[in-house]
């Protein structure tokens, strides 16, 4: 209890001192709710000298892993030399606290070397999934290994073409992953403290999208997006609840499903596939799936869209778009970012283009309204931004940068 009270005091003090409302950690893939949405307000929108203040920069090895921020620490993965590493940095200085070798470097002849998945932080542990399928539970303080599993040898998992990319999901006392194993071990839930398997389920070939946890009609469920389409399972035992087929080109379902409360899910894929919204309908203890709409107005190659007040903002391949969530109708489009990524905070989109352009864009369906922009990194930027306590964390294939978006005195 004392620890909880102390944490709440620190959180309140941080919000007051930084001028940020509802300051929060970004402890997993796409933030607190795995949807790319931050509750922080009061961010600085008038960037001095046309660029937000740079708090720090640090060299970083190859990889596309996202950045998790929790309890004053930053966690990500990268490859250096022939090895892959999990790393912990100080959130305000960028100084390395520890690194742990998690395996050999994943190499891609098209140039996309290194790990892909984003760590998940839970109290005193942080979980990493390497591109070759090594799952590690490490101590947040010193990186000491609590437990690990190797998917390829233990579950006969076959890595997808561009490596294991799905980010681990913490659900209560479980750590849930898309392991891609055979014989009913496509999806696996581990006891997060011991690493023992709680359940394993299904035989779907792996893809690249990360799972989410949702509640529809009081039914809790884990939603995966493997190569075969959407799959909903029960978190307590992995029992199959429903399926919705959605196969894309070379088995590339990469963008994370978006939950549209109270009962809908948006998915989108590239390679000409398009997007759809489905509705989950509970009937006599069973869940039926209904297609609300389907079209090609949004084709998320890999970057996940965000949802705000009935509108979806995301990248239709290399075009930033706004579409309606209830019909999929396009509202506006904007070129110039190539294949970028984005998150939402303080009524604005924070957009990072593939070539390193950062833009602050008003989240409105009326038109593309750019408030500020700056060139902050060199290509190639395929990692979504992370925002925690007014600080924006970005990376490319050679470095990580922390920008200060806090307003007021510092």
NORHU-V70035 format. One line per field, one symbol per residue. phi: phi as a letter, one per 20 degrees, with the letter a starting at -180 (. if undefined). A space follows every 10 residues. Layout:
phi = ???
This chain:
phi = .fffffffff fffffffemd elfbfcebgm ngdlcmddef cmffdefflm bfgefacbfb ffqcgfddcb lmcdcbcadb mdddcecccf fdcmffeabc fdqefedcfe oefnfcfefc dbleccdccf fenedcddff fcmffeabcd ffeeclfdff gdnfcfegce cmedddceem felmcfdcdd ffednffeac bmcfffccee fcdccclmdf bdddcffepf cdcfffbmff dacbfadcke ldddffgded gebccdcbbe lmfobbddde declnddedc eebbbdfccf fbeffcdbln cddadelddf cccffecnff dbbbeodlee bbccalmced ddfgenfdcd cfecffafce ebbaedbefd dddffccbln dddcbcecbd cddedfenfc
